[in-house]
Amino acid sequence: MAADLSVAEARRIALAAQGFDSARKNGRVGTEDLSGIVDRLGLIQLDSVNVVVRSHYMPFFSRLGPYDRPLVEKMAFDERRQFEYWAHVASMLPMGMHPLVRYRMRGAEPRWRAKHLMEEAPGYFDAVLDEVRDKGPVCVSDLDDPGERKGAWWGYSDGKTALEWHFLTGAVTTSTRRNFTRYYDLAERVIPSDVLSKADIPEEDAHRELMLLAARCHGVGTARDLADYFRIRLPDARIRLRELVDSDAVRKIAIEGWKEPAYMHPEAADPGEIRGEALLTPFDPVVWERDRVERLFDFTYRIEIYVPEPKRRYGYYVMPFLMDGELVARVDLKAERDRGVLKVKGAFVEEGASRSEVAGRLARELKLMAGWLGLDRVVAGRRGDLVDDLRGALKG
């Protein structure tokens, strides 16, 4: 069967769908611009790692350029343009999508930690919800009996477990964040009444709409790609896609070299070229699905945060570098805030890319990023086959 699209065409379509088909904004970036990015991407993934900058700030910078980071909180929590929930993972979503995820709230089931606490301390969850009702918005430490944090890494206290359960069921939601700490309040005091009053959407209908939205955000992708965007079970996703194809809401196509069929949104278009450069956080939607990254960009990408340091190939927090529609390099970055330095611990060029051009344009992007983060300079370390060229470019 002849291919409908080449990989190069699919790549351009995918990047255009993700907001890389136009130049960065020339002038001051406001909350309208930021909100437009959230609407276009469908969601922004949240992550607590702050080695460079918290991940949810990066997709805006990658697409718009420098902006005032407090605008993200203003947009989400003062203007109530977004809400937080589990979508891809922990995510910030356009407010209008609230009815689309209520089926998850309705079907929430306690996992082992919450289930154990419900059995061990009957009434505790109701007591915590009453406290939110009386005191909200609250963080965990504001509770009368928050309990002690248990376990390493993301170990939860009893109070956190209860609040997160109520968050999962939709009884409470994020009212605001301060230094990334979530403050919870009753959903009816946070979600605008005109959104909250909208009718619930049955699960199958919600899946269908989410899959269509995923197709729009991807431009083009396989069933597995689209299902992963909002974390819908693949068997359910395949059924909904068949329905969308039958109704001409999406088109089933073949892409050169892809083993599985792909699905293309009717609004998707090939811009002909993608120009410009951008650093991508490991949690940018462009690079979420690693198999898709390999199919589109011939770029093998893994997050090595949880890999022991001696076994890491590229580094702890590695950002791919997008240049003119190709992933041409990767850089291991760290913001050394006490020194005012954006440290490039390692820089690696992809085979076939022009080392001198990549180094020059990457240096420019890193300087722009350092300024946005309030850092004084960029310093290159010693690791990687691009680092010497990059060091020279940074001096220019």
N, C-alpha and C positions, 0 to 999 in steps of 0.2 A: 504494500500500500504506500503510495507516494505521501511524503510529508506535507502538511499544510504550512508549517513554519520551519525555518532553520533555527538552530540554537541561538544564533546572533539576533534574529528577529524576536524570539521568545524572551531573550535577555533584555532587550530594549523595552519591550512591552511591560515586562515585570518591573523594571526600574521606573518607567513612566507611571505605572499604577501606584508606586510607592513614593511619588513626589520628586523624582530626580529628573524630570523632563523640562525643568525650567531653571533659570538662573536664581541665585539667592536674592533675597529681598534687598533692594537698595534703599536704605533708610531705616528708621526706627521700627523695630518689631514690637507689635502689641499683642494683646490677648486674642484679638480676632485672628491674627496670623497663626498663633499657637493652636487655637481651637480648630482652625482649618486643617492643621496637620493631624490632630487627633481624629477628626471626622474622616479624613482621607485614609488614614491607616486603620481605622476601626477600633484601635486600642493602643495604649502605650504600656509596655511591661514595666513593672516596678521591681527593683532589686536593691538590696541593702548595701552591696559592696561599694565602698567609697574610695577605692585606690586612686582613681583619677577624678571622677565626679559620679554621683549617683546616676545609674543608667537611664532613668526616665527623663533626665535633662538632655541627653545626647541626641535623640532623634530630631529634636527641634533645631539644635545647632547644626547637625549634619545637613539639614534641608534648607534652613533659613539663614544660617550664620549666627554671629554673636547676638545675644539678647540678654535682658536682665532675668536671671533665674527666678527671683521671687514672683515673676509674672505667672509661672506655672501654678503656684499655690493660689495666687489671686484668681486666675482663670477657673481653677477647679473648685476652690472652697469659698471664695468671696462671691464670685459671679455664678457659681453653681452650674457650670457648663458641663462638668463631668462628675462621675461617681466611681467608687472603687468596688471591684468585685473580682472573683475568680473567673477569668475568661480563657486566655491562653494559659497564664498562671495568674498570680496577683497582678491586676491590671487597672489602669484608668481608662474608662470608657465614656463615649459621648452620652450625655444624660438621656437622650431619646432612646437608648438601647436598654434602659432599665426593664421594660416589659419583656424583652427578648431573653433575659436571663432569669426571670422569676421561676421558670420551671425547675431550675437548679435549686433555687431557694426552697420551693415546695417539696422537692424530692430529696433534700439533704438528709443524710444519715450519719449519726455520730460514729467517728472512728474510735480506735482503741482507747486513746487518751481521754476523750470526752465521754465515751461510753463507760469507762472505768470510774470516772469521777461522778457520773450520774448515779451509778450503783453505790459508790462509796459514801456520797454526801447528798442524799435526796434533799431537794429544796435549795441547794446552793445556786443553781443556774437561775432559778426564779428570783432569788435574793439579789443576784448581780444585776439582772434586768431591772429590778425595782430601783436599785441604786442609780443606774443610768437614767431611769425615768425621773428620779428625784434630783440628781446632781448634774446630769449631762450638760455638755460633753465631758467625758472623763477618759483618762488613760489608765492603764493597769494599776499604777501606783496610787491612784486616787481612791481605789476601792478600800472599804473598811477592812476586808480580809482578803488581800490579793494572793496570799500564799507565797512560798518561795519558789524560785525558778529551779526546775529539775532537769538535769542532763546538760550536756555540752552543746555548743553551737547555738541552735535555735530552741533550746529547751524551754518549755512553757511552764509558767506557774499555773496554779489552779485558776486564778483570776483571768489570766490570758486565755486559758483553755475555754472558759465560760464565755468570755467576750467574743472570741473567734467563732464559737458555735453559734452565738446569736447573730454574728456577722454573716455566717454561712447561710443561715435560715432567712436572712433579710430583715430580721427584727431591728437590728441596729446597722449602722453604716459609718463610714469615716466622715466625721464632721470637719476635721482639719488635721494637719500634721505639723508638728514642731520638731525640728531637727530629726525628721523622718519618723518620730514617734506618733503613732496613730491615736487620735482622740475619737472615741465612739459616742454616738448619740442615737436616739430613736430615729428610725428611717423617716417617720412622718415629720420630723423636725428638720430634716436635711433634704430629702428628695422633694422637689417642687410638687405642689398639690396637683397641677395639671398633668404631671407625669405619673404620679402615684395613683391617680384616679383612672388611668387607662386600663382597659380590660386585660386580664391575664391572657397569655398566648399559650395554647396547647403545645406540648413538647415537640411533636412532629412538625407543626407549623413554625415553631421557633427554630428548629434545626434547618428547615428549608430556607428561612430568611437568613440565618447565620451562614449557611453554605453559599448563598448568593452573594452575601456581603464579602465573604472570604474570596470568592471568585473576583469580585470587583477590586479588592485590595491586592490580590495577586496579579491581576491581569490575565494570567494564564498559569495553570498548575494541574498536577495530577490529583486524583481523589484523596490520596494520602496527604499531599501538600495542603489542600483546602481543609480537610478534616482537622489537621493539626493547628490551624490558625485559631480556632475557638475550642480546640480540644473536644471534638465530637468523635464518638466511637466510629471507627472506620466502617463497620457493617451498616450502621445507621446513615453515615455520610453517603455511602454508595447508593442507597435507596433514594435518598433525597436528591442526589445528583441526577439519577435516572428521571425523576419527576421534573426536574428543572430543564433537562434536555428535551423531554417530551413536550414541555410547554414553551419551548424556544427561549427560555430565560437565560440559558447558557448554551454554548456550542461545543460539541465533542470534536476534538481535532487530534491530529498526529504531529508530533514534533520530531525533527530529525535526530536520530540516535536515542530517543527515549523509548524504553521498553513498554511503558504503560501509556494508555491514552491520556490526553490532557483535556482540560475544560477551559474555555475562553469566555470571558464576560463580554457582552455586546458593546459596552462602552470602551473596552480595551483597544488601544491603537498603538501602532509602531511610530514613534516620533522621527524615525529615520536616523537620528544620532542622539547620543547622550554626551553632553559636555560638562566639564567641571570635575571637582574632586571633593571627597568627603571621607572622614574617618567614621567608622561604624562601631558602635558599642557591640559587645558580644550578644546583647539582647535586642538588637535592632531586628524588626521583622524581615528584613532582606536576608538575614543570615540565621534565622531561627532553625529552619529545617535543613540539617547538614547535608542530607542526600540531595536536596534540591539545589543547594549551593554548588555541589559538585556537578550536577547536571547542567546548570545554567552557566557557571563560571569556570568549570574545570579547576576548582579551588577546594582543597581539602582543609576543613576547619574544625577544630575541636577546642573546647574550653578546658584549660589545664589547671584551673584553680584548685581542683581536688586531687591533682596528680602530685606526688612527692617531688620536691624541687629537683633532685638529681635525674628524674625521669622526664622532666619537661623538655619538649623539643624547642618551643618558641618562647615560653615565658608564662607568667602568672595571669596577667590581664592584657590579652593581645587583641588589638583592634585591626580589622582588615582596612585597607586603604583602597577606596574606590576612585578610579581615574578614568574619565571618558568612557564610562560604561563597563569597565573591566576591574576586577579585583587584582591589583598589580603588586601589592606588598602587604606586610603585616608588621605592626610595631607593638612591642611590649612597653606599656607606659605606666608611670607612677607620678602622682602629684606630690612633690616634697614641699608641702605648704610652709613649713618652718624656714626653708631656704629660699622660697619664692621661685622654685624650679619645677618645670615639667621635664621629668627625666625619661629619656628614651633608653630603656635598659637593653633593648635589642631591636634590630630592624632587619627585615628579610625581604628580598625582592623575588617576585615570581619569575620563573623561566620564560624567556622571550620578551620580557619588558625592558625598556630602555632604562638602564640604571641611572644615568645622569638626569634624564627627564623626570623619572620617578623621584629621585632624591631632591631635585629642585622644587617640584610641586608639593612634595610631602613636607619639606622644610617650611614652605609658605603656610601650609595648613596647620602645622604644629605651632608656628608663631601666632597665628590667628587664634588657635585654641588656647594657648597659654594666656594671651591677653584677655580672652573671655573668662578664664578661670581666675584672673587677678594675679597671675604669676609673672615674674619679671623676665624670665628667659627659658630657653629650651637647651638642655644639655644632653649630648649623645654619649652613651656608654660604649661598651666594647664588643657586644655580641651581635652576630649576624653579618651576612654578606653585603648588606646595604649601608652599614653604619659608618664606614669611612667616607663614602660619597655624601651621606647625609650630614656628617660633621662639617665637611667642606661647604655644603650648600647652606648650612645654618650660619656660617660666617659671612656669607654674601649679603 
